[in-house]
Amino acid sequence: MLNAKLIYLPSPYTNWVISMPIVTIDIWAGRSKEDKKKLIVDVTKAVAESIGCPAQHVNVVINEQPRDNWGVGGVQASEMKVN
C-alpha cells in the first residue's frame, strides 16, 4: 500500500494541509456542475483504488478552458466539429 504524502504549509497557512496525490484535469468549459461532481467522485475512487491510498487524500482539480484557448493540430477547438 502506498502512503499518501501530507504537506504542511508554513505560517500564515498553518491550518492548511495539502495531501497527495493531486490530479489535474484540463477540459473544455461548459460541463454542468453535476458532470464535474461525478468526474471528481469517479477519479477520486479510481486513483485511491489504483495506488492504495485513502480517498480523502486524493485532490482533483478541474481547469476549464474556453475552446478559443485550446488548439489541436493548429486549429482552434472552437472551429472544430465536435460530436
mmCIF file of the N, C-alpha and C atoms, coordinates in Angstrom:
data_MODEL
# 
_entry.id   MODEL 
# 
loop_
_atom_site.group_PDB 
_atom_site.id 
_atom_site.type_symbol 
_atom_site.label_atom_id 
_atom_site.label_alt_id 
_atom_site.label_comp_id 
_atom_site.label_asym_id 
_atom_site.label_entity_id 
_atom_site.label_seq_id 
_atom_site.pdbx_PDB_ins_code 
_atom_site.Cartn_x 
_atom_site.Cartn_y 
_atom_site.Cartn_z 
_atom_site.occupancy 
_atom_site.B_iso_or_equiv 
_atom_site.pdbx_formal_charge 
_atom_site.auth_seq_id 
_atom_site.auth_comp_id 
_atom_site.auth_asym_id 
_atom_site.auth_atom_id 
_atom_site.pdbx_PDB_model_num 
ATOM 1   N N  . MET A 1 1  ? 0.843   -1.180 0.000   1.00 0.00 ? 1  MET A N  1 
ATOM 2   C CA . MET A 1 1  ? 0.000   0.000  0.000   1.00 0.00 ? 1  MET A CA 1 
ATOM 3   C C  . MET A 1 1  ? 0.886   1.241  0.000   1.00 0.00 ? 1  MET A C  1 
ATOM 4   N N  . LEU A 1 2  ? 0.549   2.186  -0.852  1.00 0.00 ? 2  LEU A N  1 
ATOM 5   C CA . LEU A 1 2  ? 1.282   3.438  -0.948  1.00 0.00 ? 2  LEU A CA 1 
ATOM 6   C C  . LEU A 1 2  ? 0.777   4.401  0.114   1.00 0.00 ? 2  LEU A C  1 
ATOM 7   N N  . ASN A 1 3  ? 1.679   5.019  0.838   1.00 0.00 ? 3  ASN A N  1 
ATOM 8   C CA . ASN A 1 3  ? 1.285   6.032  1.807   1.00 0.00 ? 3  ASN A CA 1 
ATOM 9   C C  . ASN A 1 3  ? 1.246   7.380  1.129   1.00 0.00 ? 3  ASN A C  1 
ATOM 10  N N  . ALA A 1 4  ? 0.118   8.063  1.228   1.00 0.00 ? 4  ALA A N  1 
ATOM 11  C CA . ALA A 1 4  ? -0.001  9.392  0.638   1.00 0.00 ? 4  ALA A CA 1 
ATOM 12  C C  . ALA A 1 4  ? 0.820   10.370 1.463   1.00 0.00 ? 4  ALA A C  1 
ATOM 13  N N  . LYS A 1 5  ? 1.377   11.337 0.792   1.00 0.00 ? 5  LYS A N  1 
ATOM 14  C CA . LYS A 1 5  ? 2.228   12.322 1.439   1.00 0.00 ? 5  LYS A CA 1 
ATOM 15  C C  . LYS A 1 5  ? 1.395   13.533 1.843   1.00 0.00 ? 5  LYS A C  1 
ATOM 16  N N  . LEU A 1 6  ? 1.604   14.003 3.056   1.00 0.00 ? 6  LEU A N  1 
ATOM 17  C CA . LEU A 1 6  ? 0.941   15.219 3.524   1.00 0.00 ? 6  LEU A CA 1 
ATOM 18  C C  . LEU A 1 6  ? 1.962   16.342 3.569   1.00 0.00 ? 6  LEU A C  1 
ATOM 19  N N  . ILE A 1 7  ? 1.571   17.494 3.086   1.00 0.00 ? 7  ILE A N  1 
ATOM 20  C CA . ILE A 1 7  ? 2.436   18.667 3.111   1.00 0.00 ? 7  ILE A CA 1 
ATOM 21  C C  . ILE A 1 7  ? 1.805   19.685 4.043   1.00 0.00 ? 7  ILE A C  1 
ATOM 22  N N  . TYR A 1 8  ? 2.568   20.130 5.008   1.00 0.00 ? 8  TYR A N  1 
ATOM 23  C CA . TYR A 1 8  ? 2.100   21.153 5.921   1.00 0.00 ? 8  TYR A CA 1 
ATOM 24  C C  . TYR A 1 8  ? 2.721   22.475 5.520   1.00 0.00 ? 8  TYR A C  1 
ATOM 25  N N  . LEU A 1 9  ? 1.878   23.445 5.227   1.00 0.00 ? 9  LEU A N  1 
ATOM 26  C CA . LEU A 1 9  ? 2.375   24.739 4.768   1.00 0.00 ? 9  LEU A CA 1 
ATOM 27  C C  . LEU A 1 9  ? 2.780   25.607 5.953   1.00 0.00 ? 9  LEU A C  1 
ATOM 28  N N  . PRO A 1 10 ? 3.849   26.406 5.792   1.00 0.00 ? 10 PRO A N  1 
ATOM 29  C CA . PRO A 1 10 ? 4.305   27.264 6.873   1.00 0.00 ? 10 PRO A CA 1 
ATOM 30  C C  . PRO A 1 10 ? 3.345   28.423 7.131   1.00 0.00 ? 10 PRO A C  1 
ATOM 31  N N  . SER A 1 11 ? 3.540   29.062 8.271   1.00 0.00 ? 11 SER A N  1 
ATOM 32  C CA . SER A 1 11 ? 2.737   30.227 8.632   1.00 0.00 ? 11 SER A CA 1 
ATOM 33  C C  . SER A 1 11 ? 2.782   31.232 7.487   1.00 0.00 ? 11 SER A C  1 
ATOM 34  N N  . PRO A 1 12 ? 1.722   31.940 7.140   1.00 0.00 ? 12 PRO A N  1 
ATOM 35  C CA . PRO A 1 12 ? 0.446   32.070 7.843   1.00 0.00 ? 12 PRO A CA 1 
ATOM 36  C C  . PRO A 1 12 ? -0.571  30.999 7.487   1.00 0.00 ? 12 PRO A C  1 
ATOM 37  N N  . TYR A 1 13 ? -0.160  29.932 6.842   1.00 0.00 ? 13 TYR A N  1 
ATOM 38  C CA . TYR A 1 13 ? -1.074  28.882 6.414   1.00 0.00 ? 13 TYR A CA 1 
ATOM 39  C C  . TYR A 1 13 ? -0.996  27.661 7.321   1.00 0.00 ? 13 TYR A C  1 
ATOM 40  N N  . THR A 1 14 ? -0.762  27.866 8.592   1.00 0.00 ? 14 THR A N  1 
ATOM 41  C CA . THR A 1 14 ? -0.501  26.745 9.499   1.00 0.00 ? 14 THR A CA 1 
ATOM 42  C C  . THR A 1 14 ? -1.672  25.783 9.632   1.00 0.00 ? 14 THR A C  1 
ATOM 43  N N  . ASN A 1 15 ? -2.871  26.218 9.320   1.00 0.00 ? 15 ASN A N  1 
ATOM 44  C CA . ASN A 1 15 ? -4.021  25.323 9.425   1.00 0.00 ? 15 ASN A CA 1 
ATOM 45  C C  . ASN A 1 15 ? -4.314  24.585 8.127   1.00 0.00 ? 15 ASN A C  1 
ATOM 46  N N  . TRP A 1 16 ? -3.524  24.813 7.104   1.00 0.00 ? 16 TRP A N  1 
ATOM 47  C CA . TRP A 1 16 ? -3.752  24.170 5.818   1.00 0.00 ? 16 TRP A CA 1 
ATOM 48  C C  . TRP A 1 16 ? -2.922  22.902 5.704   1.00 0.00 ? 16 TRP A C  1 
ATOM 49  N N  . VAL A 1 17 ? -3.541  21.868 5.192   1.00 0.00 ? 17 VAL A N  1 
ATOM 50  C CA . VAL A 1 17 ? -2.834  20.627 4.907   1.00 0.00 ? 17 VAL A CA 1 
ATOM 51  C C  . VAL A 1 17 ? -3.148  20.257 3.455   1.00 0.00 ? 17 VAL A C  1 
ATOM 52  N N  . ILE A 1 18 ? -2.119  19.990 2.702   1.00 0.00 ? 18 ILE A N  1 
ATOM 53  C CA . ILE A 1 18 ? -2.307  19.537 1.324   1.00 0.00 ? 18 ILE A CA 1 
ATOM 54  C C  . ILE A 1 18 ? -1.896  18.075 1.281   1.00 0.00 ? 18 ILE A C  1 
ATOM 55  N N  . SER A 1 19 ? -2.792  17.250 0.838   1.00 0.00 ? 19 SER A N  1 
ATOM 56  C CA . SER A 1 19 ? -2.466  15.835 0.718   1.00 0.00 ? 19 SER A CA 1 
ATOM 57  C C  . SER A 1 19 ? -2.195  15.504 -0.742  1.00 0.00 ? 19 SER A C  1 
ATOM 58  N N  . MET A 1 20 ? -1.531  14.398 -0.946  1.00 0.00 ? 20 MET A N  1 
ATOM 59  C CA . MET A 1 20 ? -1.223  13.955 -2.290  1.00 0.00 ? 20 MET A CA 1 
ATOM 60  C C  . MET A 1 20 ? -1.813  12.573 -2.459  1.00 0.00 ? 20 MET A C  1 
ATOM 61  N N  . PRO A 1 21 ? -2.189  12.164 -3.627  1.00 0.00 ? 21 PRO A N  1 
ATOM 62  C CA . PRO A 1 21 ? -1.849  12.753 -4.913  1.00 0.00 ? 21 PRO A CA 1 
ATOM 63  C C  . PRO A 1 21 ? -2.785  13.890 -5.307  1.00 0.00 ? 21 PRO A C  1 
ATOM 64  N N  . ILE A 1 22 ? -2.319  14.669 -6.276  1.00 0.00 ? 22 ILE A N  1 
ATOM 65  C CA . ILE A 1 22 ? -3.110  15.739 -6.867  1.00 0.00 ? 22 ILE A CA 1 
ATOM 66  C C  . ILE A 1 22 ? -3.297  15.396 -8.338  1.00 0.00 ? 22 ILE A C  1 
ATOM 67  N N  . VAL A 1 23 ? -4.550  15.325 -8.771  1.00 0.00 ? 23 VAL A N  1 
ATOM 68  C CA . VAL A 1 23 ? -4.881  15.020 -10.159 1.00 0.00 ? 23 VAL A CA 1 
ATOM 69  C C  . VAL A 1 23 ? -5.416  16.294 -10.795 1.00 0.00 ? 23 VAL A C  1 
ATOM 70  N N  . THR A 1 24 ? -4.793  16.723 -11.885 1.00 0.00 ? 24 THR A N  1 
ATOM 71  C CA . THR A 1 24 ? -5.234  17.923 -12.589 1.00 0.00 ? 24 THR A CA 1 
ATOM 72  C C  . THR A 1 24 ? -5.844  17.510 -13.923 1.00 0.00 ? 24 THR A C  1 
ATOM 73  N N  . ILE A 1 25 ? -7.048  18.018 -14.186 1.00 0.00 ? 25 ILE A N  1 
ATOM 74  C CA . ILE A 1 25 ? -7.767  17.680 -15.408 1.00 0.00 ? 25 ILE A CA 1 
ATOM 75  C C  . ILE A 1 25 ? -8.088  18.974 -16.151 1.00 0.00 ? 25 ILE A C  1 
ATOM 76  N N  . ASP A 1 26 ? -7.632  19.067 -17.389 1.00 0.00 ? 26 ASP A N  1 
ATOM 77  C CA . ASP A 1 26 ? -7.965  20.199 -18.252 1.00 0.00 ? 26 ASP A CA 1 
ATOM 78  C C  . ASP A 1 26 ? -9.065  19.766 -19.210 1.00 0.00 ? 26 ASP A C  1 
ATOM 79  N N  . ILE A 1 27 ? -10.180 20.503 -19.177 1.00 0.00 ? 27 ILE A N  1 
ATOM 80  C CA . ILE A 1 27 ? -11.305 20.181 -20.051 1.00 0.00 ? 27 ILE A CA 1 
ATOM 81  C C  . ILE A 1 27 ? -11.853 21.466 -20.651 1.00 0.00 ? 27 ILE A C  1 
ATOM 82  N N  . TRP A 1 28 ? -12.620 21.305 -21.725 1.00 0.00 ? 28 TRP A N  1 
ATOM 83  C CA . TRP A 1 28 ? -13.298 22.457 -22.294 1.00 0.00 ? 28 TRP A CA 1 
ATOM 84  C C  . TRP A 1 28 ? -14.397 22.912 -21.351 1.00 0.00 ? 28 TRP A C  1 
ATOM 85  N N  . ALA A 1 29 ? -14.580 24.201 -21.274 1.00 0.00 ? 29 ALA A N  1 
ATOM 86  C CA . ALA A 1 29 ? -15.615 24.788 -20.418 1.00 0.00 ? 29 ALA A CA 1 
ATOM 87  C C  . ALA A 1 29 ? -17.004 24.391 -20.929 1.00 0.00 ? 29 ALA A C  1 
ATOM 88  N N  . GLY A 1 30 ? -17.956 24.362 -20.012 1.00 0.00 ? 30 GLY A N  1 
ATOM 89  C CA . GLY A 1 30 ? -19.337 24.155 -20.412 1.00 0.00 ? 30 GLY A CA 1 
ATOM 90  C C  . GLY A 1 30 ? -20.028 22.953 -19.814 1.00 0.00 ? 30 GLY A C  1 
ATOM 91  N N  . ARG A 1 31 ? -19.296 22.143 -19.074 1.00 0.00 ? 31 ARG A N  1 
ATOM 92  C CA . ARG A 1 31 ? -19.953 20.986 -18.464 1.00 0.00 ? 31 ARG A CA 1 
ATOM 93  C C  . ARG A 1 31 ? -20.722 21.418 -17.223 1.00 0.00 ? 31 ARG A C  1 
ATOM 94  N N  . SER A 1 32 ? -21.750 20.659 -16.909 1.00 0.00 ? 32 SER A N  1 
ATOM 95  C CA . SER A 1 32 ? -22.603 21.012 -15.772 1.00 0.00 ? 32 SER A CA 1 
ATOM 96  C C  . SER A 1 32 ? -21.899 20.742 -14.440 1.00 0.00 ? 32 SER A C  1 
ATOM 97  N N  . LYS A 1 33 ? -22.415 21.354 -13.396 1.00 0.00 ? 33 LYS A N  1 
ATOM 98  C CA . LYS A 1 33 ? -21.898 21.132 -12.050 1.00 0.00 ? 33 LYS A CA 1 
ATOM 99  C C  . LYS A 1 33 ? -22.006 19.648 -11.685 1.00 0.00 ? 33 LYS A C  1 
ATOM 100 N N  . GLU A 1 34 ? -23.106 19.024 -12.079 1.00 0.00 ? 34 GLU A N  1 
ATOM 101 C CA . GLU A 1 34 ? -23.316 17.604 -11.787 1.00 0.00 ? 34 GLU A CA 1 
ATOM 102 C C  . GLU A 1 34 ? -22.285 16.730 -12.510 1.00 0.00 ? 34 GLU A C  1 
ATOM 103 N N  . ASP A 1 35 ? -21.986 17.069 -13.780 1.00 0.00 ? 35 ASP A N  1 
ATOM 104 C CA . ASP A 1 35 ? -20.982 16.303 -14.526 1.00 0.00 ? 35 ASP A CA 1 
ATOM 105 C C  . ASP A 1 35 ? -19.611 16.405 -13.862 1.00 0.00 ? 35 ASP A C  1 
ATOM 106 N N  . LYS A 1 36 ? -19.251 17.610 -13.409 1.00 0.00 ? 36 LYS A N  1 
ATOM 107 C CA . LYS A 1 36 ? -17.946 17.804 -12.762 1.00 0.00 ? 36 LYS A CA 1 
ATOM 108 C C  . LYS A 1 36 ? -17.910 17.100 -11.408 1.00 0.00 ? 36 LYS A C  1 
ATOM 109 N N  . LYS A 1 37 ? -19.014 17.113 -10.697 1.00 0.00 ? 37 LYS A N  1 
ATOM 110 C CA . LYS A 1 37 ? -19.078 16.409 -9.415  1.00 0.00 ? 37 LYS A CA 1 
ATOM 111 C C  . LYS A 1 37 ? -18.854 14.912 -9.621  1.00 0.00 ? 37 LYS A C  1 
ATOM 112 N N  . LYS A 1 38 ? -19.512 14.343 -10.641 1.00 0.00 ? 38 LYS A N  1 
ATOM 113 C CA . LYS A 1 38 ? -19.341 12.919 -10.944 1.00 0.00 ? 38 LYS A CA 1 
ATOM 114 C C  . LYS A 1 38 ? -17.902 12.621 -11.357 1.00 0.00 ? 38 LYS A C  1 
ATOM 115 N N  . LEU A 1 39 ? -17.305 13.494 -12.142 1.00 0.00 ? 39 LEU A N  1 
ATOM 116 C CA . LEU A 1 39 ? -15.915 13.320 -12.554 1.00 0.00 ? 39 LEU A CA 1 
ATOM 117 C C  . LEU A 1 39 ? -14.996 13.286 -11.336 1.00 0.00 ? 39 LEU A C  1 
ATOM 118 N N  . ILE A 1 40 ? -15.198 14.205 -10.395 1.00 0.00 ? 40 ILE A N  1 
ATOM 119 C CA . ILE A 1 40 ? -14.377 14.259 -9.181  1.00 0.00 ? 40 ILE A CA 1 
ATOM 120 C C  . ILE A 1 40 ? -14.543 12.975 -8.377  1.00 0.00 ? 40 ILE A C  1 
ATOM 121 N N  . VAL A 1 41 ? -15.773 12.529 -8.200  1.00 0.00 ? 41 VAL A N  1 
ATOM 122 C CA . VAL A 1 41 ? -16.029 11.294 -7.446  1.00 0.00 ? 41 VAL A CA 1 
ATOM 123 C C  . VAL A 1 41 ? -15.386 10.093 -8.126  1.00 0.00 ? 41 VAL A C  1 
ATOM 124 N N  . ASP A 1 42 ? -15.581 9.961  -9.434  1.00 0.00 ? 42 ASP A N  1 
ATOM 125 C CA . ASP A 1 42 ? -15.066 8.801  -10.164 1.00 0.00 ? 42 ASP A CA 1 
ATOM 126 C C  . ASP A 1 42 ? -13.538 8.780  -10.208 1.00 0.00 ? 42 ASP A C  1 
ATOM 127 N N  . VAL A 1 43 ? -12.920 9.934  -10.436 1.00 0.00 ? 43 VAL A N  1 
ATOM 128 C CA . VAL A 1 43 ? -11.454 9.999  -10.481 1.00 0.00 ? 43 VAL A CA 1 
ATOM 129 C C  . VAL A 1 43 ? -10.872 9.706  -9.107  1.00 0.00 ? 43 VAL A C  1 
ATOM 130 N N  . THR A 1 44 ? -11.478 10.266 -8.071  1.00 0.00 ? 44 THR A N  1 
ATOM 131 C CA . THR A 1 44 ? -11.011 10.020 -6.709  1.00 0.00 ? 44 THR A CA 1 
ATOM 132 C C  . THR A 1 44 ? -11.029 8.529  -6.395  1.00 0.00 ? 44 THR A C  1 
ATOM 133 N N  . LYS A 1 45 ? -12.138 7.884  -6.712  1.00 0.00 ? 45 LYS A N  1 
ATOM 134 C CA . LYS A 1 45 ? -12.266 6.444  -6.449  1.00 0.00 ? 45 LYS A CA 1 
ATOM 135 C C  . LYS A 1 45 ? -11.220 5.656  -7.233  1.00 0.00 ? 45 LYS A C  1 
ATOM 136 N N  . ALA A 1 46 ? -11.048 5.974  -8.508  1.00 0.00 ? 46 ALA A N  1 
ATOM 137 C CA . ALA A 1 46 ? -10.099 5.238  -9.354  1.00 0.00 ? 46 ALA A CA 1 
ATOM 138 C C  . ALA A 1 46 ? -8.658  5.405  -8.861  1.00 0.00 ? 46 ALA A C  1 
ATOM 139 N N  . VAL A 1 47 ? -8.289  6.614  -8.494  1.00 0.00 ? 47 VAL A N  1 
ATOM 140 C CA . VAL A 1 47 ? -6.920  6.853  -8.026  1.00 0.00 ? 47 VAL A CA 1 
ATOM 141 C C  . VAL A 1 47 ? -6.689  6.158  -6.688  1.00 0.00 ? 47 VAL A C  1 
ATOM 142 N N  . ALA A 1 48 ? -7.621  6.308  -5.775  1.00 0.00 ? 48 ALA A N  1 
ATOM 143 C CA . ALA A 1 48 ? -7.472  5.682  -4.456  1.00 0.00 ? 48 ALA A CA 1 
ATOM 144 C C  . ALA A 1 48 ? -7.327  4.166  -4.582  1.00 0.00 ? 48 ALA A C  1 
ATOM 145 N N  . GLU A 1 49 ? -8.147  3.565  -5.427  1.00 0.00 ? 49 GLU A N  1 
ATOM 146 C CA . GLU A 1 49 ? -8.080  2.113  -5.614  1.00 0.00 ? 49 GLU A CA 1 
ATOM 147 C C  . GLU A 1 49 ? -6.798  1.690  -6.315  1.00 0.00 ? 49 GLU A C  1 
ATOM 148 N N  . SER A 1 50 ? -6.367  2.458  -7.310  1.00 0.00 ? 50 SER A N  1 
ATOM 149 C CA . SER A 1 50 ? -5.225  2.021  -8.111  1.00 0.00 ? 50 SER A CA 1 
ATOM 150 C C  . SER A 1 50 ? -3.895  2.157  -7.382  1.00 0.00 ? 50 SER A C  1 
ATOM 151 N N  . ILE A 1 51 ? -3.768  3.149  -6.488  1.00 0.00 ? 51 ILE A N  1 
ATOM 152 C CA . ILE A 1 51 ? -2.490  3.297  -5.777  1.00 0.00 ? 51 ILE A CA 1 
ATOM 153 C C  . ILE A 1 51 ? -2.586  2.968  -4.295  1.00 0.00 ? 51 ILE A C  1 
ATOM 154 N N  . GLY A 1 52 ? -3.777  2.605  -3.844  1.00 0.00 ? 52 GLY A N  1 
ATOM 155 C CA . GLY A 1 52 ? -3.934  2.165  -2.466  1.00 0.00 ? 52 GLY A CA 1 
ATOM 156 C C  . GLY A 1 52 ? -3.805  3.254  -1.425  1.00 0.00 ? 52 GLY A C  1 
ATOM 157 N N  . CYS A 1 53 ? -4.351  4.421  -1.721  1.00 0.00 ? 53 CYS A N  1 
ATOM 158 C CA . CYS A 1 53 ? -4.326  5.489  -0.717  1.00 0.00 ? 53 CYS A CA 1 
ATOM 159 C C  . CYS A 1 53 ? -5.755  5.827  -0.306  1.00 0.00 ? 53 CYS A C  1 
ATOM 160 N N  . PRO A 1 54 ? -5.927  6.460  0.847   1.00 0.00 ? 54 PRO A N  1 
ATOM 161 C CA . PRO A 1 54 ? -7.272  6.844  1.264   1.00 0.00 ? 54 PRO A CA 1 
ATOM 162 C C  . PRO A 1 54 ? -7.876  7.871  0.298   1.00 0.00 ? 54 PRO A C  1 
ATOM 163 N N  . ALA A 1 55 ? -9.147  7.712  0.003   1.00 0.00 ? 55 ALA A N  1 
ATOM 164 C CA . ALA A 1 55 ? -9.819  8.641  -0.916  1.00 0.00 ? 55 ALA A CA 1 
ATOM 165 C C  . ALA A 1 55 ? -9.731  10.084 -0.428  1.00 0.00 ? 55 ALA A C  1 
ATOM 166 N N  . GLN A 1 56 ? -9.734  10.281 0.873   1.00 0.00 ? 56 GLN A N  1 
ATOM 167 C CA . GLN A 1 56 ? -9.705  11.649 1.408   1.00 0.00 ? 56 GLN A CA 1 
ATOM 168 C C  . GLN A 1 56 ? -8.362  12.337 1.155   1.00 0.00 ? 56 GLN A C  1 
ATOM 169 N N  . HIS A 1 57 ? -7.360  11.609 0.709   1.00 0.00 ? 57 HIS A N  1 
ATOM 170 C CA . HIS A 1 57 ? -6.060  12.219 0.383   1.00 0.00 ? 57 HIS A CA 1 
ATOM 171 C C  . HIS A 1 57 ? -5.954  12.618 -1.085  1.00 0.00 ? 57 HIS A C  1 
ATOM 172 N N  . VAL A 1 58 ? -6.915  12.184 -1.895  1.00 0.00 ? 58 VAL A N  1 
ATOM 173 C CA . VAL A 1 58 ? -6.868  12.470 -3.330  1.00 0.00 ? 58 VAL A CA 1 
ATOM 174 C C  . VAL A 1 58 ? -7.477  13.844 -3.595  1.00 0.00 ? 58 VAL A C  1 
ATOM 175 N N  . ASN A 1 59 ? -6.702  14.698 -4.265  1.00 0.00 ? 59 ASN A N  1 
ATOM 176 C CA . ASN A 1 59 ? -7.181  16.021 -4.686  1.00 0.00 ? 59 ASN A CA 1 
ATOM 177 C C  . ASN A 1 59 ? -7.420  15.986 -6.184  1.00 0.00 ? 59 ASN A C  1 
ATOM 178 N N  . VAL A 1 60 ? -8.553  16.514 -6.611  1.00 0.00 ? 60 VAL A N  1 
ATOM 179 C CA . VAL A 1 60 ? -8.860  16.606 -8.032  1.00 0.00 ? 60 VAL A CA 1 
ATOM 180 C C  . VAL A 1 60 ? -9.107  18.075 -8.351  1.00 0.00 ? 60 VAL A C  1 
ATOM 181 N N  . VAL A 1 61 ? -8.366  18.591 -9.338  1.00 0.00 ? 61 VAL A N  1 
ATOM 182 C CA . VAL A 1 61 ? -8.502  19.972 -9.760  1.00 0.00 ? 61 VAL A CA 1 
ATOM 183 C C  . VAL A 1 61 ? -8.944  19.974 -11.214 1.00 0.00 ? 61 VAL A C  1 
ATOM 184 N N  . ILE A 1 62 ? -10.052 20.639 -11.492 1.00 0.00 ? 62 ILE A N  1 
ATOM 185 C CA . ILE A 1 62 ? -10.553 20.747 -12.861 1.00 0.00 ? 62 ILE A CA 1 
ATOM 186 C C  . ILE A 1 62 ? -10.288 22.161 -13.362 1.00 0.00 ? 62 ILE A C  1 
ATOM 187 N N  . ASN A 1 63 ? -9.538  22.251 -14.439 1.00 0.00 ? 63 ASN A N  1 
ATOM 188 C CA . ASN A 1 63 ? -9.286  23.530 -15.104 1.00 0.00 ? 63 ASN A CA 1 
ATOM 189 C C  . ASN A 1 63 ? -10.126 23.568 -16.374 1.00 0.00 ? 63 ASN A C  1 
ATOM 190 N N  . GLU A 1 64 ? -11.078 24.492 -16.415 1.00 0.00 ? 64 GLU A N  1 
ATOM 191 C CA . GLU A 1 64 ? -11.922 24.626 -17.597 1.00 0.00 ? 64 GLU A CA 1 
ATOM 192 C C  . GLU A 1 64 ? -11.335 25.669 -18.536 1.00 0.00 ? 64 GLU A C  1 
ATOM 193 N N  . GLN A 1 65 ? -11.232 25.294 -19.793 1.00 0.00 ? 65 GLN A N  1 
ATOM 194 C CA . GLN A 1 65 ? -10.650 26.178 -20.792 1.00 0.00 ? 65 GLN A CA 1 
ATOM 195 C C  . GLN A 1 65 ? -11.683 26.488 -21.870 1.00 0.00 ? 65 GLN A C  1 
ATOM 196 N N  . PRO A 1 66 ? -11.773 27.765 -22.259 1.00 0.00 ? 66 PRO A N  1 
ATOM 197 C CA . PRO A 1 66 ? -12.628 28.077 -23.406 1.00 0.00 ? 66 PRO A CA 1 
ATOM 198 C C  . PRO A 1 66 ? -12.062 27.417 -24.666 1.00 0.00 ? 66 PRO A C  1 
ATOM 199 N N  . ARG A 1 67 ? -12.910 27.014 -25.568 1.00 0.00 ? 67 ARG A N  1 
ATOM 200 C CA . ARG A 1 67 ? -12.451 26.349 -26.791 1.00 0.00 ? 67 ARG A CA 1 
ATOM 201 C C  . ARG A 1 67 ? -11.584 27.268 -27.641 1.00 0.00 ? 67 ARG A C  1 
ATOM 202 N N  . ASP A 1 68 ? -11.759 28.576 -27.505 1.00 0.00 ? 68 ASP A N  1 
ATOM 203 C CA . ASP A 1 68 ? -10.900 29.518 -28.230 1.00 0.00 ? 68 ASP A CA 1 
ATOM 204 C C  . ASP A 1 68 ? -9.458  29.452 -27.751 1.00 0.00 ? 68 ASP A C  1 
ATOM 205 N N  . ASN A 1 69 ? -9.249  28.993 -26.516 1.00 0.00 ? 69 ASN A N  1 
ATOM 206 C CA . ASN A 1 69 ? -7.906  28.933 -25.929 1.00 0.00 ? 69 ASN A CA 1 
ATOM 207 C C  . ASN A 1 69 ? -7.250  27.565 -26.087 1.00 0.00 ? 69 ASN A C  1 
ATOM 208 N N  . TRP A 1 70 ? -7.851  26.682 -26.839 1.00 0.00 ? 70 TRP A N  1 
ATOM 209 C CA . TRP A 1 70 ? -7.366  25.312 -26.974 1.00 0.00 ? 70 TRP A CA 1 
ATOM 210 C C  . TRP A 1 70 ? -7.176  25.023 -28.457 1.00 0.00 ? 70 TRP A C  1 
ATOM 211 N N  . GLY A 1 71 ? -6.029  24.500 -28.813 1.00 0.00 ? 71 GLY A N  1 
ATOM 212 C CA . GLY A 1 71 ? -5.777  24.171 -30.208 1.00 0.00 ? 71 GLY A CA 1 
ATOM 213 C C  . GLY A 1 71 ? -5.339  22.740 -30.377 1.00 0.00 ? 71 GLY A C  1 
ATOM 214 N N  . VAL A 1 72 ? -5.754  22.136 -31.473 1.00 0.00 ? 72 VAL A N  1 
ATOM 215 C CA . VAL A 1 72 ? -5.351  20.770 -31.806 1.00 0.00 ? 72 VAL A CA 1 
ATOM 216 C C  . VAL A 1 72 ? -4.910  20.778 -33.272 1.00 0.00 ? 72 VAL A C  1 
ATOM 217 N N  . GLY A 1 73 ? -3.681  20.405 -33.501 1.00 0.00 ? 73 GLY A N  1 
ATOM 218 C CA . GLY A 1 73 ? -3.180  20.360 -34.869 1.00 0.00 ? 73 GLY A CA 1 
ATOM 219 C C  . GLY A 1 73 ? -3.197  21.710 -35.557 1.00 0.00 ? 73 GLY A C  1 
ATOM 220 N N  . GLY A 1 74 ? -3.023  22.779 -34.799 1.00 0.00 ? 74 GLY A N  1 
ATOM 221 C CA . GLY A 1 74 ? -3.003  24.122 -35.372 1.00 0.00 ? 74 GLY A CA 1 
ATOM 222 C C  . GLY A 1 74 ? -4.366  24.739 -35.596 1.00 0.00 ? 74 GLY A C  1 
ATOM 223 N N  . VAL A 1 75 ? -5.422  24.075 -35.123 1.00 0.00 ? 75 VAL A N  1 
ATOM 224 C CA . VAL A 1 75 ? -6.790  24.573 -35.303 1.00 0.00 ? 75 VAL A CA 1 
ATOM 225 C C  . VAL A 1 75 ? -7.400  24.822 -33.928 1.00 0.00 ? 75 VAL A C  1 
ATOM 226 N N  . GLN A 1 76 ? -8.033  26.002 -33.780 1.00 0.00 ? 76 GLN A N  1 
ATOM 227 C CA . GLN A 1 76 ? -8.732  26.276 -32.521 1.00 0.00 ? 76 GLN A CA 1 
ATOM 228 C C  . GLN A 1 76 ? -9.869  25.266 -32.346 1.00 0.00 ? 76 GLN A C  1 
ATOM 229 N N  . ALA A 1 77 ? -10.015 24.795 -31.126 1.00 0.00 ? 77 ALA A N  1 
ATOM 230 C CA . ALA A 1 77 ? -11.080 23.822 -30.836 1.00 0.00 ? 77 ALA A CA 1 
ATOM 231 C C  . ALA A 1 77 ? -12.455 24.413 -31.125 1.00 0.00 ? 77 ALA A C  1 
ATOM 232 N N  . SER A 1 78 ? -12.598 25.733 -30.996 1.00 0.00 ? 78 SER A N  1 
ATOM 233 C CA . SER A 1 78 ? -13.880 26.377 -31.279 1.00 0.00 ? 78 SER A CA 1 
ATOM 234 C C  . SER A 1 78 ? -14.256 26.271 -32.758 1.00 0.00 ? 78 SER A C  1 
ATOM 235 N N  . GLU A 1 79 ? -13.268 26.014 -33.617 1.00 0.00 ? 79 GLU A N  1 
ATOM 236 C CA . GLU A 1 79 ? -13.516 25.882 -35.049 1.00 0.00 ? 79 GLU A CA 1 
ATOM 237 C C  . GLU A 1 79 ? -13.660 24.429 -35.492 1.00 0.00 ? 79 GLU A C  1 
ATOM 238 N N  . MET A 1 80 ? -13.465 23.505 -34.556 1.00 0.00 ? 80 MET A N  1 
ATOM 239 C CA . MET A 1 80 ? -13.546 22.085 -34.881 1.00 0.00 ? 80 MET A CA 1 
ATOM 240 C C  . MET A 1 80 ? -14.959 21.576 -34.675 1.00 0.00 ? 80 MET A C  1 
ATOM 241 N N  . LYS A 1 81 ? -15.349 20.619 -35.499 1.00 0.00 ? 81 LYS A N  1 
ATOM 242 C CA . LYS A 1 81 ? -16.635 19.959 -35.320 1.00 0.00 ? 81 LYS A CA 1 
ATOM 243 C C  . LYS A 1 81 ? -16.457 18.887 -34.243 1.00 0.00 ? 81 LYS A C  1 
ATOM 244 N N  . VAL A 1 82 ? -17.220 18.997 -33.172 1.00 0.00 ? 82 VAL A N  1 
ATOM 245 C CA . VAL A 1 82 ? -17.119 18.054 -32.057 1.00 0.00 ? 82 VAL A CA 1 
ATOM 246 C C  . VAL A 1 82 ? -18.449 17.345 -31.912 1.00 0.00 ? 82 VAL A C  1 
ATOM 247 N N  . ASN A 1 83 ? -18.408 16.010 -31.874 1.00 0.00 ? 83 ASN A N  1 
ATOM 248 C CA . ASN A 1 83 ? -19.634 15.224 -31.714 1.00 0.00 ? 83 ASN A CA 1 
ATOM 249 C C  . ASN A 1 83 ? -20.048 15.167 -30.284 1.00 0.00 ? 83 ASN A C  1 
# 
